[in-house]
Amino acid sequence: MYIIGAPEYTGICTGCECILRSMTKRLSLILGEGDQLQLEPFIQAGTGPHQVLQRWADAHGVGSVNSEAAAIRALLHAGVEALRDDVLDEGYAELAQVYNGVEEHDERRSTRDRYVARTEATL
C-alpha cells in the first residue's frame, strides 16, 4: 500500500483500487495520558465501544473506523453532531423565551385583533 497524490489530494492504492481523498487540513494533536485512555476503547478493534463507533459511523456515512486516525475522525464527527444538537436546543429555548415574552404576546394579540377586524370588515 502506498500514498499517491499532491499535498492537497492523497490517495491510497492497494493494487486493486485507488481511493482519492481531498485533504483540507492536517493537524498535529498532542494527547495526554487521560485522553489516550479515553480514546483507546474506541480505537481497539473488537471492543464494545469500537463496535458502537463503527455502527454510528456507518449510520452517518463517516465510513470505516479501521485505523486510529479514522476512529478519531469518527469520534470528532460524533462530538460535533452532539454539540450541534445542544446548540440547536439552546437556540430553540431562546426563541421560545422571546416568543412567549409579555411584550411579544401583547404585540401578537394586537396584530391578531387587527387581522380579525380587517377580515370581519370584508365579510
Backbone bond lengths (Angstrom), bond angles and torsions (degrees), N, CA, C in turn:
res aa  C-N    CA-C-N  psi(-1)  N-CA   C-N-CA  omega(-1)  CA-C   N-CA-C  phi
1 M - - - 1.444 - - 1.526 107.29 -
2 Y 1.330 116.26 136.72 1.459 119.70 176.58 1.516 109.51 -145.04
3 I 1.316 115.82 160.30 1.457 121.27 -177.75 1.517 108.56 -101.01
4 I 1.331 115.29 133.25 1.458 120.43 179.18 1.521 109.22 -120.39
5 G 1.325 116.68 157.69 1.460 119.38 171.44 1.511 114.15 120.89
6 A 1.327 113.37 168.76 1.452 122.14 176.64 1.520 108.86 -79.23
7 P 1.344 117.60 170.09 1.469 118.59 -178.28 1.523 114.43 -56.06
8 E 1.329 117.90 -32.95 1.454 118.67 -178.72 1.532 112.64 -82.79
9 Y 1.319 117.80 -13.36 1.461 121.55 177.35 1.519 108.55 -131.52
10 T 1.301 115.47 135.36 1.451 118.79 172.72 1.507 107.48 -124.61
11 G 1.288 115.41 154.19 1.448 120.03 177.57 1.507 109.01 -139.12
12 I 1.277 116.14 152.01 1.451 121.25 176.74 1.522 106.61 -116.51
13 C 1.295 115.01 122.88 1.453 119.35 -178.89 1.521 107.98 -111.53
14 T 1.310 117.36 120.75 1.459 121.48 -178.21 1.518 112.11 -105.37
15 G 1.321 116.82 8.12 1.452 120.23 -179.16 1.510 111.56 100.93
16 C 1.319 117.83 -40.90 1.459 121.98 -178.80 1.523 111.86 -99.53
17 E 1.278 116.73 -30.11 1.457 119.74 -177.83 1.516 109.39 -148.39
18 C 1.297 116.12 152.09 1.457 121.58 175.32 1.523 107.67 -118.35
19 I 1.298 115.79 135.40 1.455 121.63 179.54 1.522 107.51 -116.64
20 L 1.334 116.57 122.41 1.456 120.48 176.91 1.518 109.00 -101.14
21 R 1.305 116.10 134.68 1.459 121.15 178.01 1.513 108.58 -129.19
22 S 1.301 115.75 140.86 1.448 120.77 175.72 1.519 108.74 -84.14
23 M 1.324 115.99 127.30 1.461 120.88 176.76 1.520 107.56 -105.52
24 T 1.315 116.62 122.68 1.448 118.84 179.22 1.522 111.48 -97.46
25 K 1.306 118.25 -30.64 1.452 120.39 -179.67 1.514 109.79 -162.48
26 R 1.291 115.72 138.88 1.465 121.12 176.25 1.522 107.49 -114.86
27 L 1.315 116.95 126.87 1.455 122.40 -178.22 1.515 110.87 -117.18
28 S 1.304 115.06 146.76 1.459 120.72 169.45 1.518 106.55 -98.44
29 L 1.302 115.61 141.34 1.455 120.28 -176.94 1.520 108.57 -138.03
30 I 1.306 115.84 123.79 1.459 120.36 177.45 1.526 107.38 -94.74
31 L 1.315 115.36 122.51 1.458 121.11 -179.66 1.520 109.77 -104.61
32 G 1.310 115.34 133.43 1.452 120.01 173.83 1.519 110.02 -76.22
33 E 1.310 115.25 171.25 1.463 119.86 -178.54 1.531 111.32 -60.28
34 G 1.331 117.34 -39.16 1.462 121.05 178.48 1.511 112.12 -63.79
35 D 1.351 115.73 -39.60 1.470 120.10 177.32 1.522 110.21 -62.69
36 Q 1.314 115.96 -44.64 1.467 120.31 -179.23 1.525 111.27 -62.07
37 L 1.322 115.73 -40.75 1.466 119.36 179.57 1.524 111.74 -64.99
38 Q 1.342 116.34 -36.39 1.463 119.45 178.60 1.525 111.70 -71.00
39 L 1.321 117.63 -35.43 1.465 121.55 -177.64 1.526 113.31 -78.33
40 E 1.311 116.80 -32.66 1.464 121.80 -171.44 1.535 114.55 -50.18
41 P 1.346 120.34 -47.49 1.467 118.57 -179.22 1.533 113.20 -61.51
42 F 1.334 117.35 -29.65 1.464 120.63 179.85 1.523 111.67 -78.51
43 I 1.322 116.56 -25.54 1.465 121.32 -177.25 1.523 111.37 -86.92
44 Q 1.317 116.79 -36.04 1.467 121.75 -174.78 1.524 110.82 -73.99
45 A 1.325 115.71 114.73 1.467 121.82 -179.09 1.526 110.60 -59.13
46 G 1.318 115.39 143.15 1.458 121.67 176.59 1.511 114.29 92.21
47 T 1.313 117.76 -11.81 1.460 119.45 178.01 1.521 109.33 -82.31
48 G 1.323 115.81 158.37 1.463 120.47 177.43 1.521 112.33 -58.09
49 P 1.353 118.60 -48.48 1.463 118.99 179.21 1.532 113.43 -59.98
50 H 1.332 116.43 -36.42 1.468 119.89 178.36 1.533 110.35 -65.33
51 Q 1.312 116.83 -42.07 1.462 120.64 179.19 1.527 111.20 -65.22
52 V 1.336 116.84 -40.29 1.468 120.77 177.32 1.526 109.60 -63.69
53 L 1.329 117.03 -43.39 1.469 121.10 178.69 1.530 110.30 -62.31
54 Q 1.326 117.37 -41.05 1.465 120.07 179.51 1.531 110.97 -64.10
55 R 1.326 117.22 -41.63 1.461 119.77 177.67 1.529 110.71 -64.16
56 W 1.337 116.85 -40.84 1.463 120.68 178.31 1.535 109.44 -63.37
57 A 1.321 116.16 -45.19 1.472 120.71 -179.49 1.525 110.75 -62.06
58 D 1.324 117.51 -42.13 1.468 121.04 177.81 1.525 110.89 -62.54
59 A 1.323 116.34 -44.17 1.465 121.06 -177.11 1.528 112.24 -67.75
60 H 1.332 117.17 -26.04 1.464 121.09 -176.53 1.525 113.23 -107.94
61 G 1.331 117.09 11.44 1.453 121.03 175.57 1.517 114.79 69.48
62 V 1.316 117.12 23.57 1.464 120.46 -179.37 1.523 110.56 -82.76
63 G 1.314 117.50 -28.02 1.462 121.04 177.98 1.515 112.10 102.85
64 S 1.304 114.70 -164.82 1.452 121.73 -175.81 1.527 111.30 -73.74
65 V 1.311 116.24 150.28 1.459 122.29 176.44 1.526 109.07 -116.63
66 N 1.330 115.44 46.28 1.462 120.75 -174.02 1.526 114.02 -86.88
67 S 1.323 118.28 4.94 1.460 121.28 174.72 1.526 108.38 -135.07
68 E 1.317 114.67 164.86 1.457 119.89 178.91 1.528 110.55 -59.95
69 A 1.317 117.45 -45.08 1.463 121.95 -179.32 1.529 111.04 -63.54
70 A 1.334 116.90 -43.04 1.465 120.66 -179.52 1.530 110.91 -64.91
71 A 1.334 116.61 -39.56 1.465 120.40 178.97 1.526 110.51 -65.79
72 I 1.323 117.03 -41.42 1.465 120.37 179.16 1.525 110.36 -66.63
73 R 1.345 117.38 -39.31 1.475 119.97 176.05 1.524 110.67 -62.28
74 A 1.327 117.82 -41.95 1.469 120.93 179.25 1.526 110.29 -64.45
75 L 1.336 117.30 -41.11 1.464 120.60 177.03 1.530 110.72 -63.77
76 L 1.322 116.64 -37.30 1.465 120.73 176.73 1.525 110.36 -62.61
77 H 1.330 116.54 -45.67 1.468 120.77 177.66 1.527 111.11 -60.30
78 A 1.331 116.75 -44.03 1.467 120.62 -179.50 1.527 110.91 -63.47
79 G 1.318 116.74 -41.51 1.457 120.53 178.72 1.517 112.33 -65.06
80 V 1.329 116.07 -42.72 1.472 120.20 178.50 1.523 109.91 -62.57
81 E 1.328 116.77 -43.27 1.465 119.79 179.76 1.524 111.49 -62.70
82 A 1.330 116.71 -41.99 1.465 120.52 179.17 1.527 110.75 -63.80
83 L 1.316 117.09 -43.30 1.466 120.03 179.26 1.521 111.68 -69.28
84 R 1.316 116.73 -35.25 1.471 120.12 177.43 1.534 109.53 -61.38
85 D 1.315 116.71 -40.18 1.474 120.25 176.35 1.525 110.91 -62.62
86 D 1.341 116.79 -41.19 1.466 120.13 177.96 1.525 110.95 -63.61
87 V 1.330 116.63 -40.96 1.473 120.71 178.88 1.528 109.93 -62.59
88 L 1.331 116.92 -43.46 1.465 120.10 177.38 1.523 111.61 -62.46
89 D 1.328 116.44 -42.60 1.466 120.07 178.35 1.526 110.99 -59.58
90 E 1.335 116.28 -43.21 1.466 119.65 178.64 1.529 110.81 -64.65
91 G 1.323 116.96 -40.54 1.464 120.93 178.64 1.521 111.75 -63.37
92 Y 1.327 116.01 -43.38 1.467 119.40 178.07 1.529 111.59 -65.49
93 A 1.326 117.22 -37.78 1.469 120.73 178.18 1.529 109.95 -64.69
94 E 1.326 116.56 -41.07 1.465 120.14 178.15 1.523 110.43 -66.05
95 L 1.316 116.54 -42.37 1.463 120.63 178.05 1.529 110.62 -61.69
96 A 1.309 117.49 -42.47 1.467 121.05 179.20 1.522 110.75 -64.43
97 Q 1.325 116.43 -38.31 1.458 120.02 179.05 1.526 110.41 -65.03
98 V 1.334 116.88 -42.82 1.463 120.91 178.41 1.525 110.03 -67.09
99 Y 1.317 116.23 -43.89 1.463 120.79 -176.78 1.526 111.53 -66.03
100 N 1.314 116.54 -34.05 1.463 120.47 -177.68 1.522 113.39 -93.77
101 G 1.318 118.13 8.45 1.458 121.60 178.77 1.520 111.03 -67.78
102 V 1.337 117.57 157.15 1.466 123.68 -177.35 1.526 110.70 -62.79
103 E 1.340 116.72 -48.29 1.469 119.37 -179.34 1.522 110.70 -59.07
104 E 1.317 116.20 -46.13 1.452 120.04 -178.94 1.528 110.99 -65.17
105 H 1.327 116.10 -36.39 1.464 119.87 178.21 1.539 110.16 -62.80
106 D 1.323 115.76 -46.26 1.466 120.10 179.04 1.527 110.87 -62.68
107 E 1.325 116.00 -40.29 1.465 119.72 179.97 1.526 110.73 -66.20
108 R 1.332 116.90 -42.78 1.473 119.79 178.13 1.520 110.60 -63.75
109 R 1.326 116.16 -40.14 1.472 120.77 179.66 1.527 109.94 -62.92
110 S 1.316 117.86 -44.23 1.461 122.61 178.99 1.527 110.85 -63.42
111 T 1.315 116.34 -44.13 1.464 120.65 178.47 1.524 110.50 -62.85
112 R 1.318 117.27 -42.95 1.460 121.68 178.68 1.534 110.79 -62.85
113 D 1.330 116.77 -43.61 1.471 120.61 179.10 1.527 110.94 -61.76
114 R 1.344 116.92 -41.58 1.469 119.86 177.72 1.527 110.85 -63.75
115 Y 1.324 116.40 -39.77 1.462 120.42 179.13 1.529 110.48 -64.14
116 V 1.331 116.76 -45.35 1.466 120.98 179.41 1.526 109.86 -61.67
117 A 1.316 117.10 -45.38 1.477 120.53 179.71 1.531 110.53 -61.87
118 R 1.319 116.93 -40.03 1.459 121.49 -179.68 1.535 110.76 -68.07
119 T 1.312 118.25 -42.59 1.461 120.52 -177.62 1.533 110.76 -73.88
120 E 1.335 117.59 -34.50 1.462 120.01 178.51 1.528 110.59 -69.92
121 A 1.325 116.26 -30.59 1.462 121.38 179.45 1.526 110.93 -68.82
122 T 1.337 116.62 -28.71 1.472 118.82 -179.45 1.514 112.46 -87.05
123 L 1.297 118.24 -10.75 1.481 120.57 179.56 1.463 110.94 -81.23
